[in-house]
Amino acid sequence: MKAVLDRVFIKLQAYEKKQGGVLLPDSFENQKNVGEVLNVGPEVKSVKIGDIVFFHAFDELPTLKKNVVVVRERSLLAVLEKKDC
């Protein structure tokens, strides 16, 4: 799959809290809104392939691949440091 415009393909991953990491609500662990960027459209400027991102859960669209979603760049909330994941 190749992303177009401002779209970002994200492979969902389980989030694990680390000591000294970002403080998040307990409900965060059950949400699937953290993942690794697999592909970005040509208009995307804020992330690159391989980044771990936190995105708005209500803006994702499923794809034909299991555990892969697509969102618009504006739905990205943060790029997480690898040490925080």
N, CA, C and O atoms as a GROMACS GRO file, in nm:
protein
  340
    1MET      N    1   0.084  -0.118   0.000
    1MET     CA    2   0.000   0.000   0.000
    1MET      C    3   0.088   0.125   0.000
    1MET      O    4   0.192   0.129   0.066
    2LYS      N    5   0.046   0.222  -0.074
    2LYS     CA    6   0.118   0.348  -0.081
    2LYS      C    7   0.024   0.460  -0.036
    2LYS      O    8  -0.084   0.477  -0.092
    3ALA      N    9   0.066   0.535   0.064
    3ALA     CA   10  -0.016   0.645   0.115
    3ALA      C   11  -0.020   0.759   0.015
    3ALA      O   12   0.076   0.782  -0.059
    4VAL      N   13  -0.132   0.830   0.012
    4VAL     CA   14  -0.148   0.946  -0.075
    4VAL      C   15  -0.179   1.070   0.010
    4VAL      O   16  -0.224   1.059   0.124
    5LEU      N   17  -0.154   1.186  -0.048
    5LEU     CA   18  -0.184   1.315   0.014
    5LEU      C   19  -0.128   1.325   0.155
    5LEU      O   20  -0.007   1.312   0.175
    6ASP      N   21  -0.213   1.348   0.253
    6ASP     CA   22  -0.168   1.368   0.392
    6ASP      C   23  -0.197   1.246   0.479
    6ASP      O   24  -0.213   1.259   0.600
    7ARG      N   25  -0.203   1.128   0.418
    7ARG     CA   26  -0.239   1.006   0.492
    7ARG      C   27  -0.114   0.938   0.548
    7ARG      O   28  -0.004   0.947   0.492
    8VAL      N   29  -0.134   0.870   0.662
    8VAL     CA   30  -0.027   0.798   0.730
    8VAL      C   31  -0.079   0.658   0.763
    8VAL      O   32  -0.182   0.644   0.829
    9PHE      N   33  -0.008   0.555   0.718
    9PHE     CA   34  -0.041   0.417   0.753
    9PHE      C   35   0.035   0.381   0.879
    9PHE      O   36   0.155   0.404   0.890
   10ILE      N   37  -0.037   0.323   0.977
   10ILE     CA   38   0.019   0.293   1.108
   10ILE      C   39  -0.008   0.149   1.145
   10ILE      O   40  -0.122   0.102   1.136
   11LYS      N   41   0.097   0.077   1.186
   11LYS     CA   42   0.081  -0.058   1.239
   11LYS      C   43   0.060  -0.046   1.389
   11LYS      O   44   0.147   0.003   1.462
   12LEU      N   45  -0.057  -0.090   1.436
   12LEU     CA   46  -0.090  -0.080   1.577
   12LEU      C   47   0.001  -0.168   1.659
   12LEU      O   48   0.043  -0.275   1.616
   13GLN      N   49   0.031  -0.120   1.778
   13GLN     CA   50   0.115  -0.200   1.868
   13GLN      C   51   0.065  -0.182   2.010
   13GLN      O   52   0.001  -0.082   2.043
   14ALA      N   53   0.096  -0.278   2.092
   14ALA     CA   54   0.061  -0.269   2.234
   14ALA      C   55   0.152  -0.166   2.298
   14ALA      O   56   0.270  -0.159   2.266
   15TYR      N   57   0.098  -0.086   2.385
   15TYR     CA   58   0.176   0.015   2.455
   15TYR      C   59   0.208  -0.035   2.594
   15TYR      O   60   0.120  -0.085   2.665
   16GLU      N   61   0.330  -0.022   2.633
   16GLU     CA   62   0.374  -0.066   2.765
   16GLU      C   63   0.433   0.052   2.838
   16GLU      O   64   0.527   0.114   2.790
   17LYS      N   65   0.378   0.082   2.955
   17LYS     CA   66   0.433   0.193   3.034
   17LYS      C   67   0.572   0.157   3.085
   17LYS      O   68   0.595   0.045   3.130
   18LYS      N   69   0.662   0.250   3.077
   18LYS     CA   70   0.798   0.232   3.126
   18LYS      C   71   0.820   0.322   3.246
   18LYS      O   72   0.762   0.431   3.254
   19GLN      N   73   0.904   0.279   3.338
   19GLN     CA   74   0.936   0.361   3.453
   19GLN      C   75   1.004   0.489   3.404
   19GLN      O   76   1.098   0.485   3.326
   20GLY      N   77   0.954   0.603   3.452
   20GLY     CA   78   1.009   0.730   3.411
   20GLY      C   79   0.957   0.778   3.277
   20GLY      O   80   1.003   0.880   3.226
   21GLY      N   81   0.862   0.705   3.219
   21GLY     CA   82   0.808   0.742   3.088
   21GLY      C   83   0.693   0.840   3.101
   21GLY      O   84   0.675   0.904   3.205
   22VAL      N   85   0.617   0.851   2.997
   22VAL     CA   86   0.505   0.942   2.991
   22VAL      C   87   0.394   0.890   3.082
   22VAL      O   88   0.364   0.770   3.081
   23LEU      N   89   0.333   0.979   3.161
   23LEU     CA   90   0.221   0.940   3.246
   23LEU      C   91   0.094   0.944   3.165
   23LEU      O   92   0.060   1.047   3.105
   24LEU      N   93   0.022   0.832   3.162
   24LEU     CA   94  -0.100   0.822   3.085
   24LEU      C   95  -0.210   0.760   3.171
   24LEU      O   96  -0.179   0.685   3.264
   25PRO      N   97  -0.336   0.789   3.142
   25PRO     CA   98  -0.444   0.728   3.219
   25PRO      C   99  -0.444   0.577   3.205
   25PRO      O  100  -0.394   0.522   3.107
   26ASP      N  101  -0.501   0.509   3.307
   26ASP     CA  102  -0.506   0.363   3.304
   26ASP      C  103  -0.581   0.312   3.182
   26ASP      O  104  -0.547   0.206   3.129
   27SER      N  105  -0.681   0.385   3.137
   27SER     CA  106  -0.759   0.340   3.022
   27SER      C  107  -0.677   0.342   2.893
   27SER      O  108  -0.717   0.281   2.794
   28PHE      N  109  -0.565   0.411   2.892
   28PHE     CA  110  -0.482   0.422   2.772
   28PHE      C  111  -0.434   0.286   2.722
   28PHE      O  112  -0.427   0.263   2.602
   29GLU      N  113  -0.402   0.196   2.814
   29GLU     CA  114  -0.348   0.066   2.775
   29GLU      C  115  -0.445  -0.014   2.690
   29GLU      O  116  -0.403  -0.097   2.609
   30ASN      N  117  -0.575   0.009   2.707
   30ASN     CA  118  -0.675  -0.067   2.633
   30ASN      C  119  -0.707  -0.004   2.498
   30ASN      O  120  -0.775  -0.066   2.415
   31GLN      N  121  -0.660   0.116   2.475
   31GLN     CA  122  -0.688   0.182   2.350
   31GLN      C  123  -0.582   0.145   2.247
   31GLN      O  124  -0.465   0.124   2.281
   32LYS      N  125  -0.624   0.139   2.123
   32LYS     CA  126  -0.529   0.106   2.016
   32LYS      C  127  -0.502   0.232   1.935
   32LYS      O  128  -0.546   0.244   1.820
   33ASN      N  129  -0.431   0.325   1.996
   33ASN     CA  130  -0.400   0.448   1.925
   33ASN      C  131  -0.252   0.483   1.932
   33ASN      O  132  -0.213   0.600   1.930
   34VAL      N  133  -0.170   0.379   1.940
   34VAL     CA  134  -0.024   0.394   1.934
   34VAL      C  135   0.026   0.294   1.831
   34VAL      O  136  -0.018   0.179   1.829
   35GLY      N  137   0.118   0.338   1.747
   35GLY     CA  138   0.170   0.245   1.649
   35GLY      C  139   0.290   0.300   1.575
   35GLY      O  140   0.331   0.415   1.594
   36GLU      N  141   0.345   0.216   1.489
   36GLU     CA  142   0.463   0.250   1.410
   36GLU      C  143   0.421   0.293   1.270
   36GLU      O  144   0.338   0.228   1.207
   37VAL      N  145   0.478   0.402   1.224
   37VAL     CA  146   0.447   0.454   1.091
   37VAL      C  147   0.506   0.360   0.986
   37VAL      O  148   0.627   0.334   0.985
   38LEU      N  149   0.420   0.310   0.898
   38LEU     CA  150   0.464   0.219   0.792
   38LEU      C  151   0.484   0.292   0.659
   38LEU      O  152   0.572   0.256   0.581
   39ASN      N  153   0.402   0.394   0.634
   39ASN     CA  154   0.407   0.463   0.507
   39ASN      C  155   0.347   0.602   0.525
   39ASN      O  156   0.254   0.620   0.604
   40VAL      N  157   0.398   0.700   0.452
   40VAL     CA  158   0.345   0.836   0.460
   40VAL      C  159   0.321   0.890   0.320
   40VAL      O  160   0.393   0.857   0.226
   41GLY      N  161   0.219   0.974   0.308
   41GLY     CA  162   0.190   1.039   0.180
   41GLY      C  163   0.287   1.152   0.154
   41GLY      O  164   0.358   1.194   0.244
   42PRO      N  165   0.291   1.202   0.031
   42PRO     CA  166   0.387   1.304  -0.008
   42PRO      C  167   0.366   1.439   0.063
   42PRO      O  168   0.459   1.520   0.067
   43GLU      N  169   0.248   1.465   0.117
   43GLU     CA  170   0.222   1.591   0.185
   43GLU      C  171   0.254   1.587   0.335
   43GLU      O  172   0.246   1.690   0.402
   44VAL      N  173   0.290   1.471   0.387
   44VAL     CA  174   0.318   1.456   0.530
   44VAL      C  175   0.458   1.508   0.561
   44VAL      O  176   0.556   1.467   0.498
   45LYS      N  177   0.466   1.599   0.657
   45LYS     CA  178   0.595   1.662   0.692
   45LYS      C  179   0.639   1.634   0.835
   45LYS      O  180   0.757   1.650   0.866
   46SER      N  181   0.548   1.593   0.924
   46SER     CA  182   0.580   1.585   1.066
   46SER      C  183   0.631   1.449   1.114
   46SER      O  184   0.687   1.440   1.223
   47VAL      N  185   0.615   1.344   1.034
   47VAL     CA  186   0.662   1.211   1.075
   47VAL      C  187   0.727   1.141   0.957
   47VAL      O  188   0.711   1.180   0.841
   48LYS      N  189   0.802   1.035   0.992
   48LYS     CA  190   0.866   0.955   0.888
   48LYS      C  191   0.844   0.807   0.918
   48LYS      O  192   0.802   0.771   1.028
   49ILE      N  193   0.872   0.724   0.822
   49ILE     CA  194   0.857   0.579   0.840
   49ILE      C  195   0.945   0.534   0.957
   49ILE      O  196   1.062   0.573   0.968
   50GLY      N  197   0.887   0.453   1.044
   50GLY     CA  198   0.959   0.402   1.161
   50GLY      C  199   0.929   0.477   1.289
   50GLY      O  200   0.956   0.425   1.397
   51ASP      N  201   0.872   0.599   1.280
   51ASP     CA  202   0.836   0.673   1.400
   51ASP      C  203   0.724   0.601   1.475
   51ASP      O  204   0.640   0.535   1.414
   52ILE      N  205   0.724   0.614   1.607
   52ILE     CA  206   0.616   0.564   1.690
   52ILE      C  207   0.527   0.683   1.722
   52ILE      O  208   0.574   0.783   1.776
   53VAL      N  209   0.398   0.672   1.687
   53VAL     CA  210   0.308   0.786   1.702
   53VAL      C  211   0.189   0.752   1.790
   53VAL      O  212   0.148   0.637   1.803
   54PHE      N  213   0.135   0.856   1.850
   54PHE     CA  214   0.012   0.852   1.929
   54PHE      C  215  -0.088   0.932   1.848
   54PHE      O  216  -0.060   1.047   1.813
   55PHE      N  217  -0.204   0.875   1.816
   55PHE     CA  218  -0.299   0.942   1.729
   55PHE      C  219  -0.439   0.939   1.787
   55PHE      O  220  -0.470   0.860   1.877
   56HIS      N  221  -0.524   1.027   1.736
   56HIS     CA  222  -0.662   1.038   1.781
   56HIS      C  223  -0.738   0.911   1.740
   56HIS      O  224  -0.747   0.880   1.621
   57ALA      N  225  -0.791   0.839   1.837
   57ALA     CA  226  -0.852   0.708   1.813
   57ALA      C  227  -0.976   0.713   1.725
   57ALA      O  228  -1.007   0.614   1.658
   58PHE      N  229  -1.047   0.824   1.722
   58PHE     CA  230  -1.172   0.829   1.646
   58PHE      C  231  -1.150   0.862   1.499
   58PHE      O  232  -1.246   0.859   1.421
   59ASP      N  233  -1.029   0.894   1.459
   59ASP     CA  234  -1.002   0.933   1.321
   59ASP      C  235  -0.942   0.822   1.236
   59ASP      O  236  -0.914   0.843   1.118
   60GLU      N  237  -0.921   0.706   1.292
   60GLU     CA  238  -0.857   0.598   1.218
   60GLU      C  239  -0.956   0.527   1.127
   60GLU      O  240  -1.075   0.519   1.156
   61LEU      N  241  -0.905   0.475   1.018
   61LEU     CA  242  -0.982   0.391   0.927
   61LEU      C  243  -0.910   0.258   0.912
   61LEU      O  244  -0.788   0.256   0.899
   62PRO      N  245  -0.982   0.146   0.914
   62PRO     CA  246  -0.917   0.017   0.897
   62PRO      C  247  -0.867   0.000   0.753
   62PRO      O  248  -0.915   0.067   0.661
   63THR      N  249  -0.772  -0.089   0.735
   63THR     CA  250  -0.722  -0.122   0.602
   63THR      C  251  -0.743  -0.271   0.579
   63THR      O  252  -0.799  -0.340   0.664
   64LEU      N  253  -0.698  -0.320   0.466
   64LEU     CA  254  -0.712  -0.462   0.436
   64LEU      C  255  -0.616  -0.548   0.517
   64LEU      O  256  -0.635  -0.670   0.526
   65LYS      N  257  -0.514  -0.486   0.576
   65LYS     CA  258  -0.418  -0.560   0.658
   65LYS      C  259  -0.458  -0.553   0.805
   65LYS      O  260  -0.498  -0.448   0.855
   66LYS      N  261  -0.447  -0.666   0.872
   66LYS     CA  262  -0.482  -0.673   1.014
   66LYS      C  263  -0.386  -0.584   1.095
   66LYS      O  264  -0.265  -0.583   1.070
   67ASN      N  265  -0.440  -0.511   1.191
   67ASN     CA  266  -0.363  -0.424   1.280
   67ASN      C  267  -0.293  -0.308   1.208
   67ASN      O  268  -0.195  -0.254   1.259
   68VAL      N  269  -0.343  -0.270   1.091
   68VAL     CA  270  -0.290  -0.153   1.021
   68VAL      C  271  -0.408  -0.059   0.995
   68VAL      O  272  -0.511  -0.099   0.943
   69VAL      N  273  -0.390   0.069   1.034
   69VAL     CA  274  -0.492   0.170   1.013
   69VAL      C  275  -0.432   0.286   0.936
   69VAL      O  276  -0.310   0.298   0.923
   70VAL      N  277  -0.520   0.371   0.885
   70VAL     CA  278  -0.475   0.491   0.815
   70VAL      C  279  -0.542   0.612   0.880
   70VAL      O  280  -0.661   0.608   0.912
   71VAL      N  281  -0.464   0.717   0.899
   71VAL     CA  282  -0.515   0.843   0.955
   71VAL      C  283  -0.459   0.958   0.874
   71VAL      O  284  -0.362   0.943   0.801
   72ARG      N  285  -0.522   1.074   0.888
   72ARG     CA  286  -0.468   1.197   0.829
   72ARG      C  287  -0.359   1.250   0.922
   72ARG      O  288  -0.362   1.225   1.042
   73GLU      N  289  -0.266   1.322   0.866
   73GLU     CA  290  -0.156   1.376   0.946
   73GLU      C  291  -0.208   1.461   1.063
   73GLU      O  292  -0.150   1.458   1.171
   74ARG      N  293  -0.316   1.534   1.042
   74ARG     CA  294  -0.370   1.621   1.148
   74ARG      C  295  -0.425   1.542   1.266
   74ARG      O  296  -0.450   1.601   1.372
   75SER      N  297  -0.445   1.411   1.252
   75SER     CA  298  -0.493   1.326   1.361
   75SER      C  299  -0.380   1.278   1.451
   75SER      O  300  -0.406   1.218   1.556
   76LEU      N  301  -0.257   1.303   1.411
   76LEU     CA  302  -0.144   1.263   1.494
   76LEU      C  303  -0.131   1.360   1.611
   76LEU      O  304  -0.134   1.481   1.593
   77LEU      N  305  -0.115   1.304   1.731
   77LEU     CA  306  -0.107   1.386   1.852
   77LEU      C  307   0.035   1.402   1.902
   77LEU      O  308   0.069   1.505   1.960
   78ALA      N  309   0.119   1.299   1.881
   78ALA     CA  310   0.257   1.305   1.931
   78ALA      C  311   0.342   1.200   1.863
   78ALA      O  312   0.293   1.096   1.820
   79VAL      N  313   0.470   1.231   1.854
   79VAL     CA  314   0.569   1.130   1.814
   79VAL      C  315   0.639   1.090   1.943
   79VAL      O  316   0.699   1.173   2.011
   80LEU      N  317   0.631   0.962   1.977
   80LEU     CA  318   0.688   0.912   2.102
   80LEU      C  319   0.833   0.875   2.083
   80LEU      O  320   0.873   0.828   1.976
   81GLU      N  321   0.911   0.896   2.186
   81GLU     CA  322   1.050   0.852   2.186
   81GLU      C  323   1.051   0.701   2.203
   81GLU      O  324   0.970   0.647   2.278
   82LYS      N  325   1.142   0.631   2.135
   82LYS     CA  326   1.149   0.485   2.144
   82LYS      C  327   1.165   0.440   2.289
   82LYS      O  328   1.113   0.335   2.327
   83LYS      N  329   1.236   0.518   2.370
   83LYS     CA  330   1.260   0.480   2.510
   83LYS      C  331   1.132   0.486   2.593
   83LYS      O  332   1.124   0.423   2.698
   84ASP      N  333   1.030   0.561   2.546
   84ASP     CA  334   0.904   0.574   2.618
   84ASP      C  335   0.804   0.464   2.582
   84ASP      O  336   0.699   0.454   2.645
   85CYS      N  337   0.834   0.384   2.483
   85CYS     CA  338   0.739   0.284   2.435
   85CYS      C  339   0.768   0.145   2.491
   85CYS      O  340   0.697   0.050   2.460
   0.00000   0.00000   0.00000
